[in-house]
Amino acid sequence: MSRLSTAWTSHETIEKTLCPMSQNGDHFKAAQDAVQNLQQVLLAARKVHTPDEYKGMSEPILLELQQREHDMLTYLSQKIDVN
C-alpha cells in the first residue's frame, strides 16, 4: 500500500505542476510523461488492490488520464501557424 501511496503522491504533484498545453507545445512532453506515469500507477494498483478497491481509487486517475490524452490530441489536431 505504501508503494501505491507514493505513486499517488507523484500523480498529485504532476497535476499541480502541469498547466494546460500551451499553443507552442512547451508542455506536450510533460503531458506525455504524465500520461505514462498515470498508466504505471494504474498497472501497479491492479496488482495490489481488490477489484472494488481498484475501481474506487482508479476512477479519478482514469479521468485525469483521459483529460491529458484529450489535451494532447487537441494540440496535435491544431493547425500549425507557419510564418
Jmol script that loads the backbone (N, CA, C; Angstrom):
load data "model"
ATOM      1  N   MET A   1       0.820  -1.195   0.000  1.00  0.00           N
ATOM      2  CA  MET A   1       0.000   0.000   0.000  1.00  0.00           C
ATOM      3  C   MET A   1       0.868   1.266   0.000  1.00  0.00           C
ATOM      4  N   SER A   2       1.966   1.262   0.710  1.00  0.00           N
ATOM      5  CA  SER A   2       2.796   2.467   0.745  1.00  0.00           C
ATOM      6  C   SER A   2       3.398   2.767  -0.616  1.00  0.00           C
ATOM      7  N   ARG A   3       3.714   1.725  -1.386  1.00  0.00           N
ATOM      8  CA  ARG A   3       4.244   1.942  -2.724  1.00  0.00           C
ATOM      9  C   ARG A   3       3.235   2.683  -3.595  1.00  0.00           C
ATOM     10  N   LEU A   4       1.983   2.286  -3.471  1.00  0.00           N
ATOM     11  CA  LEU A   4       0.938   2.936  -4.245  1.00  0.00           C
ATOM     12  C   LEU A   4       0.688   4.353  -3.740  1.00  0.00           C
ATOM     13  N   SER A   5       0.766   4.540  -2.434  1.00  0.00           N
ATOM     14  CA  SER A   5       0.595   5.886  -1.893  1.00  0.00           C
ATOM     15  C   SER A   5       1.654   6.823  -2.457  1.00  0.00           C
ATOM     16  N   THR A   6       2.868   6.332  -2.590  1.00  0.00           N
ATOM     17  CA  THR A   6       3.934   7.140  -3.185  1.00  0.00           C
ATOM     18  C   THR A   6       3.592   7.492  -4.624  1.00  0.00           C
ATOM     19  N   ALA A   7       3.077   6.522  -5.364  1.00  0.00           N
ATOM     20  CA  ALA A   7       2.694   6.780  -6.754  1.00  0.00           C
ATOM     21  C   ALA A   7       1.583   7.809  -6.813  1.00  0.00           C
ATOM     22  N   TRP A   8       0.619   7.724  -5.908  1.00  0.00           N
ATOM     23  CA  TRP A   8      -0.475   8.684  -5.904  1.00  0.00           C
ATOM     24  C   TRP A   8       0.050  10.082  -5.606  1.00  0.00           C
ATOM     25  N   THR A   9       1.003  10.177  -4.688  1.00  0.00           N
ATOM     26  CA  THR A   9       1.611  11.471  -4.396  1.00  0.00           C
ATOM     27  C   THR A   9       2.264  12.030  -5.655  1.00  0.00           C
ATOM     28  N   SER A  10       2.921  11.180  -6.417  1.00  0.00           N
ATOM     29  CA  SER A  10       3.528  11.631  -7.664  1.00  0.00           C
ATOM     30  C   SER A  10       2.476  12.163  -8.619  1.00  0.00           C
ATOM     31  N   HIS A  11       1.322  11.485  -8.685  1.00  0.00           N
ATOM     32  CA  HIS A  11       0.228  11.932  -9.542  1.00  0.00           C
ATOM     33  C   HIS A  11      -0.253  13.310  -9.106  1.00  0.00           C
ATOM     34  N   GLU A  12      -0.412  13.509  -7.792  1.00  0.00           N
ATOM     35  CA  GLU A  12      -0.857  14.817  -7.309  1.00  0.00           C
ATOM     36  C   GLU A  12       0.157  15.898  -7.670  1.00  0.00           C
ATOM     37  N   THR A  13       1.426  15.576  -7.577  1.00  0.00           N
ATOM     38  CA  THR A  13       2.473  16.533  -7.933  1.00  0.00           C
ATOM     39  C   THR A  13       2.395  16.888  -9.405  1.00  0.00           C
ATOM     40  N   ILE A  14       2.214  15.883 -10.245  1.00  0.00           N
ATOM     41  CA  ILE A  14       2.092  16.128 -11.690  1.00  0.00           C
ATOM     42  C   ILE A  14       0.907  17.028 -11.963  1.00  0.00           C
ATOM     43  N   GLU A  15      -0.218  16.735 -11.324  1.00  0.00           N
ATOM     44  CA  GLU A  15      -1.429  17.506 -11.563  1.00  0.00           C
ATOM     45  C   GLU A  15      -1.232  18.972 -11.188  1.00  0.00           C
ATOM     46  N   LYS A  16      -0.481  19.234 -10.126  1.00  0.00           N
ATOM     47  CA  LYS A  16      -0.274  20.604  -9.661  1.00  0.00           C
ATOM     48  C   LYS A  16       0.744  21.353 -10.511  1.00  0.00           C
ATOM     49  N   THR A  17       1.715  20.633 -11.085  1.00  0.00           N
ATOM     50  CA  THR A  17       2.795  21.322 -11.784  1.00  0.00           C
ATOM     51  C   THR A  17       2.542  21.528 -13.264  1.00  0.00           C
ATOM     52  N   LEU A  18       1.688  20.735 -13.867  1.00  0.00           N
ATOM     53  CA  LEU A  18       1.439  20.885 -15.303  1.00  0.00           C
ATOM     54  C   LEU A  18       0.260  21.810 -15.538  1.00  0.00           C
ATOM     55  N   CYS A  19       0.443  22.760 -16.383  1.00  0.00           N
ATOM     56  CA  CYS A  19      -0.664  23.610 -16.774  1.00  0.00           C
ATOM     57  C   CYS A  19      -1.190  23.111 -18.117  1.00  0.00           C
ATOM     58  N   PRO A  20      -2.349  23.619 -18.548  1.00  0.00           N
ATOM     59  CA  PRO A  20      -2.868  23.186 -19.855  1.00  0.00           C
ATOM     60  C   PRO A  20      -1.834  23.407 -20.953  1.00  0.00           C
ATOM     61  N   MET A  21      -1.918  22.605 -21.959  1.00  0.00           N
ATOM     62  CA  MET A  21      -0.938  22.642 -23.037  1.00  0.00           C
ATOM     63  C   MET A  21      -0.900  24.034 -23.684  1.00  0.00           C
ATOM     64  N   SER A  22       0.284  24.564 -23.822  1.00  0.00           N
ATOM     65  CA  SER A  22       0.421  25.883 -24.427  1.00  0.00           C
ATOM     66  C   SER A  22       0.285  25.788 -25.936  1.00  0.00           C
ATOM     67  N   GLN A  23       0.063  26.906 -26.553  1.00  0.00           N
ATOM     68  CA  GLN A  23      -0.117  26.941 -28.001  1.00  0.00           C
ATOM     69  C   GLN A  23       1.140  26.499 -28.745  1.00  0.00           C
ATOM     70  N   ASN A  24       2.306  26.683 -28.160  1.00  0.00           N
ATOM     71  CA  ASN A  24       3.532  26.316 -28.859  1.00  0.00           C
ATOM     72  C   ASN A  24       4.042  24.934 -28.470  1.00  0.00           C
ATOM     73  N   GLY A  25       3.319  24.189 -27.670  1.00  0.00           N
ATOM     74  CA  GLY A  25       3.673  22.809 -27.365  1.00  0.00           C
ATOM     75  C   GLY A  25       4.723  22.628 -26.290  1.00  0.00           C
ATOM     76  N   ASP A  26       5.000  23.660 -25.524  1.00  0.00           N
ATOM     77  CA  ASP A  26       6.013  23.552 -24.468  1.00  0.00           C
ATOM     78  C   ASP A  26       5.707  22.439 -23.474  1.00  0.00           C
ATOM     79  N   HIS A  27       4.453  22.174 -23.258  1.00  0.00           N
ATOM     80  CA  HIS A  27       4.062  21.213 -22.233  1.00  0.00           C
ATOM     81  C   HIS A  27       3.701  19.838 -22.799  1.00  0.00           C
ATOM     82  N   PHE A  28       3.888  19.636 -24.082  1.00  0.00           N
ATOM     83  CA  PHE A  28       3.495  18.372 -24.694  1.00  0.00           C
ATOM     84  C   PHE A  28       4.293  17.197 -24.123  1.00  0.00           C
ATOM     85  N   LYS A  29       5.596  17.338 -24.014  1.00  0.00           N
ATOM     86  CA  LYS A  29       6.436  16.266 -23.472  1.00  0.00           C
ATOM     87  C   LYS A  29       6.064  15.986 -22.020  1.00  0.00           C
ATOM     88  N   ALA A  30       5.817  17.028 -21.255  1.00  0.00           N
ATOM     89  CA  ALA A  30       5.424  16.852 -19.862  1.00  0.00           C
ATOM     90  C   ALA A  30       4.080  16.122 -19.774  1.00  0.00           C
ATOM     91  N   ALA A  31       3.165  16.433 -20.681  1.00  0.00           N
ATOM     92  CA  ALA A  31       1.872  15.748 -20.711  1.00  0.00           C
ATOM     93  C   ALA A  31       2.056  14.277 -21.067  1.00  0.00           C
ATOM     94  N   GLN A  32       2.946  13.987 -22.013  1.00  0.00           N
ATOM     95  CA  GLN A  32       3.241  12.596 -22.360  1.00  0.00           C
ATOM     96  C   GLN A  32       3.803  11.847 -21.153  1.00  0.00           C
ATOM     97  N   ASP A  33       4.707  12.473 -20.437  1.00  0.00           N
ATOM     98  CA  ASP A  33       5.293  11.857 -19.250  1.00  0.00           C
ATOM     99  C   ASP A  33       4.236  11.621 -18.175  1.00  0.00           C
ATOM    100  N   ALA A  34       3.326  12.585 -18.026  1.00  0.00           N
ATOM    101  CA  ALA A  34       2.249  12.442 -17.045  1.00  0.00           C
ATOM    102  C   ALA A  34       1.344  11.270 -17.399  1.00  0.00           C
ATOM    103  N   VAL A  35       1.017  11.120 -18.670  1.00  0.00           N
ATOM    104  CA  VAL A  35       0.188  10.003 -19.120  1.00  0.00           C
ATOM    105  C   VAL A  35       0.887   8.683 -18.807  1.00  0.00           C
ATOM    106  N   GLN A  36       2.158   8.601 -19.111  1.00  0.00           N
ATOM    107  CA  GLN A  36       2.906   7.371 -18.841  1.00  0.00           C
ATOM    108  C   GLN A  36       2.936   7.073 -17.344  1.00  0.00           C
ATOM    109  N   ASN A  37       3.145   8.086 -16.522  1.00  0.00           N
ATOM    110  CA  ASN A  37       3.174   7.902 -15.078  1.00  0.00           C
ATOM    111  C   ASN A  37       1.813   7.409 -14.563  1.00  0.00           C
ATOM    112  N   LEU A  38       0.747   8.020 -15.043  1.00  0.00           N
ATOM    113  CA  LEU A  38      -0.584   7.605 -14.613  1.00  0.00           C
ATOM    114  C   LEU A  38      -0.873   6.157 -15.018  1.00  0.00           C
ATOM    115  N   GLN A  39      -0.431   5.778 -16.194  1.00  0.00           N
ATOM    116  CA  GLN A  39      -0.612   4.394 -16.638  1.00  0.00           C
ATOM    117  C   GLN A  39       0.161   3.434 -15.733  1.00  0.00           C
ATOM    118  N   GLN A  40       1.365   3.816 -15.340  1.00  0.00           N
ATOM    119  CA  GLN A  40       2.162   2.976 -14.441  1.00  0.00           C
ATOM    120  C   GLN A  40       1.507   2.862 -13.062  1.00  0.00           C
ATOM    121  N   VAL A  41       0.924   3.949 -12.577  1.00  0.00           N
ATOM    122  CA  VAL A  41       0.208   3.922 -11.300  1.00  0.00           C
ATOM    123  C   VAL A  41      -0.934   2.909 -11.369  1.00  0.00           C
ATOM    124  N   LEU A  42      -1.686   2.949 -12.449  1.00  0.00           N
ATOM    125  CA  LEU A  42      -2.817   2.037 -12.596  1.00  0.00           C
ATOM    126  C   LEU A  42      -2.364   0.587 -12.731  1.00  0.00           C
ATOM    127  N   LEU A  43      -1.299   0.357 -13.474  1.00  0.00           N
ATOM    128  CA  LEU A  43      -0.787  -1.005 -13.614  1.00  0.00           C
ATOM    129  C   LEU A  43      -0.320  -1.563 -12.267  1.00  0.00           C
ATOM    130  N   ALA A  44       0.340  -0.739 -11.474  1.00  0.00           N
ATOM    131  CA  ALA A  44       0.785  -1.175 -10.147  1.00  0.00           C
ATOM    132  C   ALA A  44      -0.404  -1.414  -9.228  1.00  0.00           C
ATOM    133  N   ALA A  45      -1.410  -0.560  -9.316  1.00  0.00           N
ATOM    134  CA  ALA A  45      -2.587  -0.680  -8.447  1.00  0.00           C
ATOM    135  C   ALA A  45      -3.360  -1.962  -8.721  1.00  0.00           C
ATOM    136  N   ARG A  46      -3.396  -2.380  -9.967  1.00  0.00           N
ATOM    137  CA  ARG A  46      -4.118  -3.619 -10.320  1.00  0.00           C
ATOM    138  C   ARG A  46      -3.531  -4.827  -9.614  1.00  0.00           C
ATOM    139  N   LYS A  47      -2.239  -4.763  -9.305  1.00  0.00           N
ATOM    140  CA  LYS A  47      -1.556  -5.897  -8.677  1.00  0.00           C
ATOM    141  C   LYS A  47      -1.792  -5.976  -7.170  1.00  0.00           C
ATOM    142  N   VAL A  48      -2.084  -4.855  -6.531  1.00  0.00           N
ATOM    143  CA  VAL A  48      -2.144  -4.839  -5.062  1.00  0.00           C
ATOM    144  C   VAL A  48      -3.526  -4.576  -4.483  1.00  0.00           C
ATOM    145  N   HIS A  49      -4.490  -4.222  -5.303  1.00  0.00           N
ATOM    146  CA  HIS A  49      -5.823  -3.893  -4.801  1.00  0.00           C
ATOM    147  C   HIS A  49      -6.859  -4.907  -5.255  1.00  0.00           C
ATOM    148  N   THR A  50      -7.882  -5.051  -4.447  1.00  0.00           N
ATOM    149  CA  THR A  50      -9.023  -5.875  -4.850  1.00  0.00           C
ATOM    150  C   THR A  50      -9.748  -5.142  -5.972  1.00  0.00           C
ATOM    151  N   PRO A  51     -10.587  -5.849  -6.732  1.00  0.00           N
ATOM    152  CA  PRO A  51     -11.328  -5.166  -7.800  1.00  0.00           C
ATOM    153  C   PRO A  51     -12.153  -3.973  -7.298  1.00  0.00           C
ATOM    154  N   ASP A  52     -12.782  -4.116  -6.139  1.00  0.00           N
ATOM    155  CA  ASP A  52     -13.577  -2.998  -5.609  1.00  0.00           C
ATOM    156  C   ASP A  52     -12.697  -1.821  -5.200  1.00  0.00           C
ATOM    157  N   GLU A  53     -11.577  -2.097  -4.545  1.00  0.00           N
ATOM    158  CA  GLU A  53     -10.651  -1.024  -4.166  1.00  0.00           C
ATOM    159  C   GLU A  53     -10.102  -0.332  -5.413  1.00  0.00           C
ATOM    160  N   TYR A  54      -9.731  -1.144  -6.393  1.00  0.00           N
ATOM    161  CA  TYR A  54      -9.167  -0.596  -7.625  1.00  0.00           C
ATOM    162  C   TYR A  54     -10.166   0.310  -8.329  1.00  0.00           C
ATOM    163  N   LYS A  55     -11.407  -0.135  -8.395  1.00  0.00           N
ATOM    164  CA  LYS A  55     -12.423   0.680  -9.067  1.00  0.00           C
ATOM    165  C   LYS A  55     -12.538   2.050  -8.408  1.00  0.00           C
ATOM    166  N   GLY A  56     -12.586   2.070  -7.088  1.00  0.00           N
ATOM    167  CA  GLY A  56     -12.715   3.337  -6.373  1.00  0.00           C
ATOM    168  C   GLY A  56     -11.517   4.247  -6.516  1.00  0.00           C
ATOM    169  N   MET A  57     -10.321   3.682  -6.434  1.00  0.00           N
ATOM    170  CA  MET A  57      -9.128   4.535  -6.498  1.00  0.00           C
ATOM    171  C   MET A  57      -8.745   4.891  -7.926  1.00  0.00           C
ATOM    172  N   SER A  58      -9.164   4.090  -8.889  1.00  0.00           N
ATOM    173  CA  SER A  58      -8.742   4.344 -10.266  1.00  0.00           C
ATOM    174  C   SER A  58      -9.596   5.385 -10.989  1.00  0.00           C
ATOM    175  N   GLU A  59     -10.830   5.571 -10.547  1.00  0.00           N
ATOM    176  CA  GLU A  59     -11.723   6.481 -11.280  1.00  0.00           C
ATOM    177  C   GLU A  59     -11.149   7.886 -11.461  1.00  0.00           C
ATOM    178  N   PRO A  60     -10.656   8.550 -10.401  1.00  0.00           N
ATOM    179  CA  PRO A  60     -10.106   9.904 -10.639  1.00  0.00           C
ATOM    180  C   PRO A  60      -8.846   9.882 -11.494  1.00  0.00           C
ATOM    181  N   ILE A  61      -8.051   8.823 -11.379  1.00  0.00           N
ATOM    182  CA  ILE A  61      -6.839   8.728 -12.188  1.00  0.00           C
ATOM    183  C   ILE A  61      -7.199   8.513 -13.654  1.00  0.00           C
ATOM    184  N   LEU A  62      -8.199   7.668 -13.901  1.00  0.00           N
ATOM    185  CA  LEU A  62      -8.637   7.439 -15.280  1.00  0.00           C
ATOM    186  C   LEU A  62      -9.206   8.710 -15.904  1.00  0.00           C
ATOM    187  N   LEU A  63      -9.926   9.495 -15.116  1.00  0.00           N
ATOM    188  CA  LEU A  63     -10.448  10.770 -15.625  1.00  0.00           C
ATOM    189  C   LEU A  63      -9.308  11.724 -15.967  1.00  0.00           C
ATOM    190  N   GLU A  64      -8.304  11.781 -15.104  1.00  0.00           N
ATOM    191  CA  GLU A  64      -7.140  12.634 -15.364  1.00  0.00           C
ATOM    192  C   GLU A  64      -6.398  12.157 -16.609  1.00  0.00           C
ATOM    193  N   LEU A  65      -6.243  10.857 -16.742  1.00  0.00           N
ATOM    194  CA  LEU A  65      -5.590  10.269 -17.910  1.00  0.00           C
ATOM    195  C   LEU A  65      -6.353  10.611 -19.182  1.00  0.00           C
ATOM    196  N   GLN A  66      -7.660  10.481 -19.125  1.00  0.00           N
ATOM    197  CA  GLN A  66      -8.493  10.804 -20.279  1.00  0.00           C
ATOM    198  C   GLN A  66      -8.358  12.280 -20.659  1.00  0.00           C
ATOM    199  N   GLN A  67      -8.323  13.159 -19.671  1.00  0.00           N
ATOM    200  CA  GLN A  67      -8.194  14.596 -19.950  1.00  0.00           C
ATOM    201  C   GLN A  67      -6.838  14.914 -20.573  1.00  0.00           C
ATOM    202  N   ARG A  68      -5.777  14.335 -20.022  1.00  0.00           N
ATOM    203  CA  ARG A  68      -4.427  14.576 -20.574  1.00  0.00           C
ATOM    204  C   ARG A  68      -4.354  14.101 -22.027  1.00  0.00           C
ATOM    205  N   GLU A  69      -4.881  12.905 -22.296  1.00  0.00           N
ATOM    206  CA  GLU A  69      -4.845  12.384 -23.666  1.00  0.00           C
ATOM    207  C   GLU A  69      -5.687  13.253 -24.595  1.00  0.00           C
ATOM    208  N   HIS A  70      -6.813  13.723 -24.116  1.00  0.00           N
ATOM    209  CA  HIS A  70      -7.654  14.613 -24.924  1.00  0.00           C
ATOM    210  C   HIS A  70      -6.900  15.910 -25.253  1.00  0.00           C
ATOM    211  N   ASP A  71      -6.244  16.488 -24.249  1.00  0.00           N
ATOM    212  CA  ASP A  71      -5.476  17.724 -24.463  1.00  0.00           C
ATOM    213  C   ASP A  71      -4.372  17.513 -25.496  1.00  0.00           C
ATOM    214  N   MET A  72      -3.704  16.358 -25.418  1.00  0.00           N
ATOM    215  CA  MET A  72      -2.638  16.070 -26.374  1.00  0.00           C
ATOM    216  C   MET A  72      -3.195  15.919 -27.786  1.00  0.00           C
ATOM    217  N   LEU A  73      -4.301  15.218 -27.936  1.00  0.00           N
ATOM    218  CA  LEU A  73      -4.910  15.048 -29.258  1.00  0.00           C
ATOM    219  C   LEU A  73      -5.428  16.376 -29.806  1.00  0.00           C
ATOM    220  N   THR A  74      -5.977  17.199 -28.939  1.00  0.00           N
ATOM    221  CA  THR A  74      -6.438  18.524 -29.362  1.00  0.00           C
ATOM    222  C   THR A  74      -5.261  19.339 -29.880  1.00  0.00           C
ATOM    223  N   TYR A  75      -4.169  19.324 -29.145  1.00  0.00           N
ATOM    224  CA  TYR A  75      -2.983  20.055 -29.575  1.00  0.00           C
ATOM    225  C   TYR A  75      -2.483  19.548 -30.930  1.00  0.00           C
ATOM    226  N   LEU A  76      -2.406  18.225 -31.075  1.00  0.00           N
ATOM    227  CA  LEU A  76      -1.909  17.646 -32.324  1.00  0.00           C
ATOM    228  C   LEU A  76      -2.815  17.919 -33.517  1.00  0.00           C
ATOM    229  N   SER A  77      -4.084  18.138 -33.248  1.00  0.00           N
ATOM    230  CA  SER A  77      -5.026  18.374 -34.354  1.00  0.00           C
ATOM    231  C   SER A  77      -5.109  19.842 -34.760  1.00  0.00           C
ATOM    232  N   GLN A  78      -4.450  20.722 -34.010  1.00  0.00           N
ATOM    233  CA  GLN A  78      -4.478  22.140 -34.327  1.00  0.00           C
ATOM    234  C   GLN A  78      -3.594  22.447 -35.522  1.00  0.00           C
ATOM    235  N   LYS A  79      -4.023  23.410 -36.290  1.00  0.00           N
ATOM    236  CA  LYS A  79      -3.235  23.869 -37.433  1.00  0.00           C
ATOM    237  C   LYS A  79      -1.984  24.560 -36.924  1.00  0.00           C
ATOM    238  N   ILE A  80      -0.880  24.274 -37.549  1.00  0.00           N
ATOM    239  CA  ILE A  80       0.383  24.910 -37.203  1.00  0.00           C
ATOM    240  C   ILE A  80       0.466  26.242 -37.914  1.00  0.00           C
ATOM    241  N   ASP A  81       0.758  27.298 -37.166  1.00  0.00           N
ATOM    242  CA  ASP A  81       0.885  28.632 -37.725  1.00  0.00           C
ATOM    243  C   ASP A  81       2.332  28.821 -38.195  1.00  0.00           C
ATOM    244  N   VAL A  82       2.551  28.767 -39.511  1.00  0.00           N
ATOM    245  CA  VAL A  82       3.877  28.911 -40.083  1.00  0.00           C
ATOM    246  C   VAL A  82       4.018  30.324 -40.626  1.00  0.00           C
ATOM    247  N   ASN A  83       4.953  31.046 -40.064  1.00  0.00           N
ATOM    248  CA  ASN A  83       5.183  32.425 -40.517  1.00  0.00           C
ATOM    249  C   ASN A  83       6.500  32.557 -41.190  1.00  0.00           C
TER     250      ASN A  83
END
end "model"
wireframe off; spacefill off
backbone 0.3
color backbone group
